[in-house]
Amino acid sequence: MHRITLSIAAASALFAAKGHAQKASSADIIKAEREFYTVSAVPMPPGEVLEVSGLEWLPGGKLAVSTRRGEIWVASNPASEAPEWKRFAHGLHEPLGISFHDGWLWATQRPEVTRMKDTDGDGKADVFENVAAPWGINGDYHEYAFGARSPKDGSIWNVLCLTGSGGANSLFRGFVIRVFPDGKSEAVASGVRSPGGIGFAPDGEAFYTDNQGLWNGSSSLKHLKVGSFQGNPTGFKTFDEAAKRGISMGVVAKKPATPKSGSRIDTERANVEEFVPPAVVLPHGILGHSPTGMCYDLTGKFGPFKGQLFVGEQTFSNVQRVFLEKVNGVYQGAVFHFLSGFGSGNIAVLMTPDGVLYTGGSDRGWGAKGGKPFALERAVWNGKAAFEIHEMRAKPDGFELTFTQPVDPKTAADPASYSADAWTYIYQSGYGSPEVDKVKPVIVSATVGADGKSVRLKLDKLTKGHVHAIGAEGVKSTDGNGLLHAKGYYTLNEIPN
């Protein structure tokens, strides 16, 4: 225990250095994180290429893995040193999302939602049914379709990439389509650009990740409110095409007003009635370049973060942690670094019932920091809680930070122990955006709560619509340790009353 405390304190001192004068190396960060979470490779079928694109937990503790190359494999004992693999299906068209429901394994392929079943018990699917194929597809490489199952009604929600990342040359490109188990389907949202994953919160609300690009100043996690506009008007041509074909647009029948390029998201929210702002911006280049799949920890067995969201990152080969809250009826919250050093570009993320996080992906097409062409890995909590910012909540005049361990009252009550910056992005038809409209809030006071694990920060100014980067670089725990990850990035869509 003494050796661990010293190593964490040393690494934390590196992470807690203010500004950029001193930075921990990637190796230092990974080593410090591994004191709390063990990350190991899951042995794959010998000689096979598993570019992981989807993960699902099956009855009997089996793990289903879909691949970008159109296969689905099932491991009957994925936690063992020698998992027993069986190829369940092949010949699919890049399935990006699988789910088990009502005895069937469902998959979102590029052109359709399919369900499969093994009826003779040999471990291979022998029944394949096209449930629905309501959207268009052509030969463009970028027309990906990501799918996830709603826990409320069993419908499959499919979030559809644009054509070539900046066009909409097929029906419903840039839309979200849900497919019901009986084969009926409907559009539920518009304004999507380039999703990397989709999932559901414990309350049943849908979220997806969208990548930086046209009309997306930075990548972000977005709330898929039914009937919403997600910010990118490129796919609006589907409204006209659907009218020509007599296709019902359902809950998105009304085409939203076109936002003004060069504006700001907070401004255009007032001009476009259906516009739902990103719940959490994932600052480009700071947290990664390409966010992907997501999962919640509902087990309480993956560290002190029960109820929080974990988001994969393809380019940086890591996983981020997100705290969400709803303020004035709008989702918003903070994102924190969590785990680094995965082998390839993470695409799919899954939390098992026993609190093990599985993730996997590939680097084909984009490259990934991990360096391997494909990987499947699991992260297991070792029972020791790191000193981290646990939650970051918006207040009318600042933020309340809670920590995973009791804080040292002296450092936690010193405003000099904290840092604050704020910025936003240009909302434009051009590709991405620099950080603009920068603000340097002053931390007026820091008040330690009676619980000894929370601090109320009062700032001289909050800016609606800005990302607020709040650091606690100088805060120590009562054991004298600095924070493992000292900064959170809060997207302030709404200021609490």
C-alpha positions in Angstrom: 0.0 0.0 0.0 2.9 2.4 0.8 4.4 1.8 -2.6 1.1 2.5 -4.4 0.5 5.7 -2.4 3.9 7.1 -3.4 3.5 6.2 -7.1 0.1 7.8 -7.3 1.2 10.9 -5.5 4.1 11.3 -7.9 1.9 10.9 -10.9 -0.7 13.2 -9.5 1.9 15.9 -8.9 2.6 15.8 -12.6 -1.1 15.9 -13.6 -1.7 18.8 -11.1 0.9 21.1 -12.6 -0.8 24.3 -13.6 -0.7 25.6 -17.2 1.5 23.7 -19.6 4.9 24.2 -17.9 4.9 20.6 -16.7 3.1 17.7 -18.3 3.0 14.1 -17.6 4.0 11.8 -20.4 1.5 9.3 -21.8 3.4 6.5 -20.1 3.2 8.2 -16.8 -0.6 8.7 -17.2 -1.2 5.1 -18.2 0.9 3.8 -15.3 -1.0 5.9 -12.8 -4.4 4.9 -14.2 -3.4 1.2 -14.1 -3.1 1.5 -10.3 -6.9 1.4 -10.2 -8.0 -0.3 -13.4 -6.4 -3.3 -15.1 -6.7 -3.3 -18.8 -6.0 -6.5 -20.7 -6.4 -7.9 -24.2 -9.1 -10.5 -24.8 -7.6 -13.3 -26.8 -9.2 -13.5 -30.2 -9.9 -16.4 -32.5 -6.5 -17.4 -34.0 -5.8 -16.0 -37.4 -9.0 -13.9 -37.5 -9.3 -10.2 -38.0 -11.8 -8.7 -35.5 -12.2 -5.0 -36.3 -14.7 -4.6 -33.5 -17.8 -2.6 -34.4 -20.4 -3.7 -31.8 -20.6 -5.5 -28.5 -23.5 -7.2 -26.7 -23.8 -9.3 -23.6 -25.8 -12.5 -24.1 -27.6 -14.9 -21.8 -25.2 -17.3 -20.0 -22.4 -14.7 -19.8 -21.5 -14.9 -23.5 -20.1 -11.9 -25.4 -21.2 -11.1 -29.0 -18.8 -9.1 -31.1 -19.6 -7.7 -34.5 -16.9 -6.6 -36.9 -16.5 -4.0 -39.6 -15.8 -6.8 -42.0 -19.3 -8.2 -41.6 -19.0 -11.0 -39.1 -20.4 -11.7 -35.6 -18.5 -13.9 -33.2 -19.6 -15.2 -29.8 -17.2 -15.9 -26.9 -18.8 -18.3 -24.4 -16.2 -17.5 -21.7 -14.7 -14.0 -22.5 -13.1 -13.5 -19.1 -10.9 -16.6 -19.4 -7.4 -16.8 -20.7 -8.6 -18.9 -23.6 -12.1 -17.8 -24.7 -14.1 -20.3 -26.7 -15.1 -18.5 -29.9 -17.8 -19.4 -32.4 -18.6 -17.5 -35.6 -22.3 -16.8 -35.3 -22.8 -15.0 -38.7 -20.9 -13.6 -41.7 -21.6 -11.8 -44.9 -23.2 -8.8 -43.2 -22.6 -5.2 -44.4 -20.5 -3.5 -41.8 -22.8 -3.9 -38.8 -22.3 -1.0 -36.3 -24.4 -1.9 -33.3 -25.8 -5.2 -32.1 -28.4 -6.0 -29.4 -30.1 -9.1 -28.0 -33.8 -9.0 -27.5 -36.7 -11.5 -27.4 -34.4 -14.4 -28.4 -33.0 -12.6 -31.5 -29.7 -10.9 -32.1 -30.4 -7.6 -33.9 -27.9 -5.8 -36.0 -27.9 -2.4 -37.7 -26.2 -2.9 -41.1 -25.5 -0.2 -43.5 -28.7 -0.7 -45.5 -31.1 -2.2 -42.9 -31.9 -3.6 -39.5 -31.6 -7.3 -39.4 -32.4 -9.9 -36.8 -30.8 -13.4 -36.6 -31.4 -16.6 -34.6 -29.8 -20.0 -34.1 -32.7 -22.4 -34.3 -30.8 -25.7 -34.3 -28.4 -25.0 -31.5 -25.2 -25.3 -33.4 -24.0 -21.8 -32.4 -24.6 -20.4 -35.9 -27.4 -18.2 -37.1 -29.6 -20.0 -39.5 -32.5 -17.5 -39.7 -32.0 -14.0 -41.0 -34.8 -11.5 -41.3 -34.8 -8.1 -42.8 -36.8 -6.1 -40.2 -36.8 -2.8 -42.0 -34.8 -0.8 -44.6 -36.2 2.7 -44.6 -33.1 4.7 -45.4 -31.1 5.0 -48.6 -27.6 3.9 -49.3 -25.1 4.3 -52.2 -21.4 3.4 -52.6 -20.1 6.2 -50.5 -17.6 5.0 -47.8 -19.0 7.4 -45.2 -22.7 6.3 -45.1 -22.3 4.5 -41.8 -25.3 3.5 -39.7 -25.0 3.1 -36.0 -27.7 1.3 -34.0 -28.8 0.7 -30.4 -31.9 -0.8 -28.8 -34.2 1.3 -26.7 -34.8 -0.3 -23.3 -38.3 1.1 -23.2 -40.0 -0.5 -26.2 -37.3 -2.7 -27.9 -37.1 -0.4 -30.9 -33.7 0.0 -32.7 -32.6 3.6 -33.0 -30.3 4.2 -36.0 -28.3 7.3 -36.4 -27.2 7.8 -40.0 -24.0 9.5 -41.3 -24.1 12.0 -44.1 -22.8 11.1 -47.5 -19.1 11.8 -47.8 -19.3 13.6 -44.5 -20.7 16.8 -46.1 -23.5 15.7 -48.4 -26.9 13.9 -48.3 -27.1 11.9 -51.5 -29.3 9.1 -50.1 -32.7 9.3 -48.3 -32.6 10.1 -44.6 -28.9 10.8 -44.5 -28.3 13.0 -41.4 -31.4 11.6 -39.6 -32.2 9.3 -36.8 -34.6 6.4 -37.6 -36.1 4.1 -35.1 -37.3 0.7 -36.2 -39.9 -1.1 -34.1 -39.9 -4.9 -33.6 -42.9 -5.2 -35.9 -41.0 -3.6 -38.8 -42.6 -0.2 -38.7 -40.2 2.7 -38.7 -40.2 6.5 -38.3 -37.8 9.4 -38.3 -37.3 10.9 -34.9 -34.6 13.6 -35.3 -32.7 15.5 -38.0 -29.5 17.4 -38.1 -26.9 14.6 -37.7 -23.5 14.9 -39.3 -21.0 12.1 -38.5 -22.0 9.9 -35.6 -19.7 7.5 -33.8 -22.1 5.7 -31.5 -25.5 5.8 -29.9 -26.9 4.7 -26.5 -29.5 5.2 -23.8 -29.4 6.7 -20.4 -31.0 5.0 -17.4 -34.1 7.2 -17.8 -34.5 5.9 -21.4 -33.4 9.1 -23.1 -31.2 8.5 -26.2 -27.7 10.1 -26.8 -25.2 9.9 -29.6 -21.7 11.2 -30.3 -21.1 13.4 -33.3 -17.7 14.3 -34.8 -16.2 17.7 -35.5 -16.8 18.9 -39.0 -19.4 21.0 -40.9 -21.6 22.8 -38.4 -19.8 21.0 -35.6 -17.1 23.2 -34.1 -16.0 20.4 -31.9 -17.1 16.8 -31.3 -19.8 16.3 -28.7 -22.3 14.1 -26.9 -25.8 15.0 -28.0 -29.3 14.4 -26.6 -31.6 12.8 -29.1 -34.8 14.3 -28.1 -37.7 13.1 -30.2 -38.5 15.7 -32.9 -35.2 17.5 -32.4 -32.8 19.2 -34.8 -29.2 18.3 -33.9 -27.5 21.2 -35.7 -26.4 20.2 -39.2 -28.9 21.2 -41.9 -27.2 19.3 -44.8 -29.8 16.5 -44.7 -32.8 18.9 -45.1 -33.1 17.8 -48.7 -34.7 14.6 -47.4 -37.8 16.6 -46.5 -38.4 17.5 -50.1 -37.5 14.1 -51.4 -39.8 12.4 -48.9 -42.7 14.7 -50.0 -42.1 13.7 -53.7 -42.3 10.0 -52.8 -45.2 10.4 -50.4 -43.1 9.2 -47.4 -44.4 10.3 -44.0 -41.8 12.2 -41.9 -43.7 11.4 -38.7 -42.6 13.5 -35.6 -40.1 15.5 -37.8 -42.7 16.4 -40.4 -41.9 20.1 -40.0 -38.5 21.1 -41.5 -36.6 23.3 -39.0 -35.5 26.8 -39.9 -32.0 26.9 -41.4 -29.5 28.2 -38.9 -27.1 31.1 -39.8 -23.6 30.1 -40.6 -20.9 32.0 -38.6 -23.2 32.4 -35.6 -23.0 30.6 -32.2 -25.1 27.7 -31.0 -26.5 29.6 -28.1 -27.7 32.3 -30.5 -29.2 29.9 -33.0 -31.1 28.0 -30.3 -33.4 31.0 -30.1 -33.9 31.1 -33.9 -34.5 27.4 -34.5 -37.3 26.0 -32.4 -36.3 22.3 -32.6 -32.6 22.9 -32.0 -31.3 20.9 -29.0 -27.7 21.9 -28.1 -24.9 19.4 -27.5 -25.2 18.1 -24.0 -21.5 17.9 -23.5 -18.8 19.2 -25.9 -15.8 17.0 -26.0 -13.1 19.6 -26.7 -11.3 18.8 -30.0 -7.6 18.0 -29.6 -7.9 18.0 -25.8 -10.0 14.9 -25.2 -9.7 13.4 -28.7 -10.7 13.7 -32.3 -13.4 11.1 -32.8 -15.8 10.0 -30.0 -17.7 6.7 -30.5 -19.7 4.3 -28.5 -21.0 4.7 -24.9 -22.2 2.8 -21.9 -23.4 3.6 -18.4 -22.2 1.9 -15.2 -25.4 0.8 -13.4 -23.6 -1.9 -11.4 -21.6 0.1 -8.9 -18.8 -2.4 -9.5 -16.6 -0.2 -11.8 -15.4 2.3 -9.2 -17.2 5.1 -7.6 -19.0 6.2 -10.8 -22.3 4.4 -10.7 -24.8 6.2 -12.9 -22.2 7.9 -15.0 -21.4 7.5 -18.7 -18.3 6.2 -20.4 -17.5 7.3 -24.0 -15.1 5.6 -26.4 -12.6 7.6 -28.4 -11.3 6.2 -31.7 -8.3 8.4 -32.6 -6.8 8.8 -29.2 -7.5 5.2 -28.2 -9.0 6.0 -24.8 -12.2 6.2 -22.8 -13.7 9.4 -21.3 -16.1 9.7 -18.3 -19.2 12.0 -18.5 -21.3 13.4 -15.7 -24.8 14.6 -16.9 -27.5 16.7 -15.3 -30.6 18.4 -16.5 -30.8 22.2 -15.9 -33.9 24.2 -16.9 -35.1 21.1 -18.8 -31.9 20.8 -20.9 -29.2 18.2 -20.6 -25.6 19.4 -19.9 -22.6 18.3 -17.9 -18.9 17.7 -17.7 -16.4 15.3 -19.3 -13.2 14.1 -17.7 -10.3 12.0 -18.9 -10.6 8.5 -17.6 -8.5 5.7 -19.2 -5.8 5.8 -21.8 -3.5 3.4 -23.6 -5.9 1.0 -25.4 -4.5 -1.0 -28.2 -6.5 0.4 -31.2 -9.2 2.9 -32.0 -12.1 2.2 -29.7 -15.5 2.0 -31.5 -17.7 -0.1 -29.2 -18.0 0.1 -25.4 -20.0 -2.3 -23.2 -20.5 -2.6 -19.4 -21.3 -6.1 -18.3 -23.6 -6.9 -15.4 -20.6 -7.7 -13.2 -19.0 -4.3 -13.8 -16.4 -5.1 -16.4 -15.9 -2.6 -19.3 -15.2 -4.2 -22.7 -14.1 -2.0 -25.6 -12.7 -2.7 -29.1 -12.3 -1.2 -32.5 -9.9 -0.7 -35.4 -7.7 1.9 -37.0 -8.7 1.3 -40.6 -9.5 4.6 -42.4 -8.5 7.0 -39.7 -5.5 5.7 -37.7 -5.4 5.5 -33.9 -2.9 6.3 -31.2 -2.9 2.7 -29.9 -1.0 1.5 -33.0 -2.7 -1.8 -33.5 -5.0 -2.4 -36.5 -7.7 -3.9 -34.3 -8.2 -4.8 -30.6 -10.6 -6.2 -28.1 -9.9 -5.4 -24.4 -11.5 -5.3 -21.0 -11.0 -2.9 -18.1 -11.5 -4.2 -14.5 -11.6 -2.1 -11.4 -9.3 -3.4 -8.7 -11.3 -2.0 -5.7 -9.2 1.0 -5.0 -10.8 4.4 -5.7 -8.6 7.1 -7.3 -8.8 10.6 -6.0 -10.9 12.2 -8.7 -13.5 14.9 -9.3 -16.6 12.8 -9.0 -19.3 15.3 -10.1 -19.3 18.9 -11.4 -22.7 20.6 -11.1 -23.7 24.1 -12.4 -24.8 26.6 -9.8 -26.2 30.1 -10.4 -22.8 31.7 -9.6 -20.4 28.9 -10.2 -19.9 25.2 -9.8 -20.1 22.6 -7.1 -17.4 19.9 -7.3 -17.7 16.6 -5.4 -14.7 14.3 -5.0 -14.2 10.6 -4.6 -12.3 11.1 -1.3 -12.3 13.6 1.5 -10.4 16.7 0.6 -7.7 18.5 2.6 -9.6 21.6 4.0 -6.6 24.0 3.5 -5.9 23.4 -0.1 -9.6 22.8 -1.1 -10.6 26.2 0.5 -7.9 28.1 -1.3 -9.1 29.7 -4.6 -5.6 29.6 -5.8 -5.9 25.8 -5.9 -8.2 26.1 -8.9 -8.2 27.3 -12.5 -11.0 28.4 -14.8 -11.2 29.1 -18.6 -14.2 29.3 -20.9 -14.8 29.4 -24.6 -17.1 28.5 -27.4 -16.9 27.6 -31.1 -18.1 29.2 -34.3 -21.3 27.6 -35.5 -20.7 27.4 -39.2 -21.0 25.5 -42.4 -17.2 25.3 -42.7 -15.2 22.5 -41.2 -14.8 22.7 -37.4 -13.8 25.8 -35.5 -11.1 27.2 -33.3 -11.8 28.1 -29.7 -13.4 31.6 -29.7 -14.9 34.2 -27.5 -12.5 33.2 -24.7 -13.2 34.3 -21.2 -11.0 34.0 -18.0 -13.4 33.7 -15.1 -12.1 34.6 -11.6 -12.6 32.2 -8.8 -13.9 34.4 -6.0 -14.2 31.8 -3.3 -14.0 28.1 -2.5 -16.1 26.8 0.3 -15.7 23.2 1.6 -18.9 21.4 2.3 -19.8 19.9 5.7 -19.4 16.4 4.1 -15.7 17.1 3.6 -15.9 15.8 0.0 -17.5 18.8 -1.8 -16.4 22.3 -2.7 -18.6 25.2 -3.8 -16.8 27.4 -6.2 -18.0 31.0 -6.8 -17.0 32.6 -10.0 -17.2 36.3 -11.0 -18.8 35.3 -14.3 -20.6 32.4 -16.0 -21.1 32.5 -19.8 -24.1 30.7 -21.2 -23.3 28.5 -24.1 -19.6 28.3 -23.2 -17.5 25.3 -22.3 -16.1 26.0 -18.8 -12.8 24.2 -18.1 -12.5 24.0 -14.3 -9.3 22.6 -12.8 -8.5 21.6 -9.3 -4.8 21.3 -9.7 -3.9 22.4 -6.2 -6.4 20.4 -4.3 -5.1 17.5 -2.2 -6.9 14.6 -0.5 -6.6 14.2 3.3 -4.0 11.6 2.5 -1.9 14.3 0.6 -2.5 13.0 -2.9 -3.3 15.2 -5.9 -6.0 14.4 -8.3 -5.4 11.7 -10.9 -7.2 13.8 -13.5 -7.5 17.4 -12.3 -9.7 19.0 -14.9 -13.3 18.8 -16.1 -14.9 20.4 -19.1 -18.5 21.6 -18.4 -20.9 22.6 -21.2 -23.0 25.4 -19.8 -26.1 25.4 -22.0 -28.2 26.8 -19.2 -27.4 28.7 -16.0 -29.5 27.4 -13.0 -32.1 29.8 -11.6 
